[in-house]
């Protein structure tokens, strides 16, 4: 299962189903974004704590130590557009990202009875952040596609972000 597939599933699975009229996930979906991270798996000071969800020690801070990077730290949730709400009604998947000061993130997405999670690290460069997966559903990424980072772009005002190359308009807002 690739990082981009997990993200696509968590945010857009039902949107794509609604558009195609089918009930299955597209086999070639590789990118799109939804995620959550629990702040209990990392310390606010960026120390080398053990990330229990990923089963690995946190590396040196990679993106969350400067005041510039603080714009990303926190909880972000998927905000469907009016069109997505109209198409999908009550079947809209939920997803969120949580970014911590030690440069870690956790994405969680739920659609119906299915849930997915991705844990990894992030690094901010201007208004773009690169998210690198370290754990997909509790397992280490096995191939290049699963290890491929996702790039997100923050809005100029810092109130939302969008994943690049998602193929469908997807927006996350700070909560």
N, C-alpha and C positions, 0 to 999 in steps of 0.2 A: 504494500500500500504506500503510495508516494505522498509526500508532504502536500503537494499541490492537489492531489486527489482528495486527501482528507479535508483540506480547506474548502475545496469545491463542494464536497458533499455537505459540509457543515453549513454553508451559506446558500448555495445555489441549487442543490439537488432538487428540491421541490419546484423551484422556478423552472428548471429545465424540464422536469416532468410535466409541469403545467403547459409549457410551450409545445412539447412533443406529443402530449396526450398519452404517454406511456407511463409505466410504473417502475421502471428500472433506472439505475444510475448509468450515465454514459460511460462507456469503457475507456475512452481516451481523454477524459477530463484530467488536466494536469495542473491547472492553476486557478486560484480564486481564494478569497481569504475570509476566515473566521477563526477566532481563537480566544481563549481565556487563560489567564495565569493566576494561580493562587499566590497571594503574597506570603503565605506561611512557608513557602519552600525557599525563601531567600530573605536575607536580612537587608534592612534599609541602608546599612552602611557599606554594603558591597563586600562583606567578609567572605571567607572561604567556607561557607556552610555546606552541609551535605544536602543535595536536592533529593528528597525522599522519593518524589514522583519519578524522577529520571534515574535514580540510583547512581548518580555521579557527583563528584565534588564540583562545586561551582568554580569556574576559572576566575582569573583576574577580571575586574570590571571591564566590559568591552564597549559600553556606550552610555551608561547611566550615571557617570560621576560628575559631569560638568553641568552647570546651570542650563546650558543650551539643551542638553539631553533631557532635562527634567520635563520638557514639554510632552514627552512620550510616556513617562512613568505614570501608571495608574490603570484603571479599568476602562475598556472600550467595548461597546456592544454594537452588534449589527443593527442598522436602522434601515428597514426596507422602505423603498420608495412607495409613493401612492399607487403607482402602477403595479408593483409587486404585491402590495396588500390587496388590491382589487383582484388580481389573478389568482392569488393563493389563499386568501381568506385566513382561516384559522390554521392552515397547514404550513405557515411560514416557519422555517427552522430558526432556532435561536443559536447565537454564538457570541462569544466574547473573547477578547484578548486581555491579559493582564501583563503589563510590563513592569519589571522591578528595577530598582536603582543599581543592582549588581549586574545589569546587562542580560537578564534572563526574561523569558516570556513563557506563558502557557496559553494555548488556544484550546477552547472547549466548544464543541458544537453539538447540538441535539436536534434531531429530526424524528418526530414520532417517538418510537421506542429505541431508536438507534442513537448512540453517542460516540463521539470521537474526541481525542485529545492529542495535542502536540506540545512538546516541551522543547525549548531551545534557547539560543542566545540571540541578542540583537545588537546592532551597531548603527548609530545615527550619523548621517553625513548631510548637513544642511536640513532640508525638508524630506529627505529620503532615508528610510531605515531598511536595513537588510536583516531579514529574519532567517536564521540558520537552524534547521531542525536537529535535535539530538536524540529525541525519543518520539516514536509514532505509536500511539496506543500502548505504551509501556515497553516497546521494543526498539532497539537501536536501528537506525536506517541502514538497509542492507545494500543498496545500490546507488549509483550516481543520481538517478532521478529522485530517489527518496532523500538524498542529501542536498539537492539543489535548493539554494536559498530563495526566498520570496522577498520581493522589494515592495514596500508600501510608501505612499507619498502623503505627507501631512498637508493639510490645507494651509494657506497663508496665515489665517487667524489661529491655527492650532486646535480648532474645535472638532475636526474630523479627519479621518484618513481613508484612503482608497488603495486597494492592492493593484499593482500594475499588471497588465496583461490578463485580467480576469475574464474578458470576453463579455461580461454582463456588468452593468453598473452596480457596484457594491460599495457601501459606505458604513464606516464605524464611527460612532460618536463617543466622546468621553462621558463617563458616568461617575 
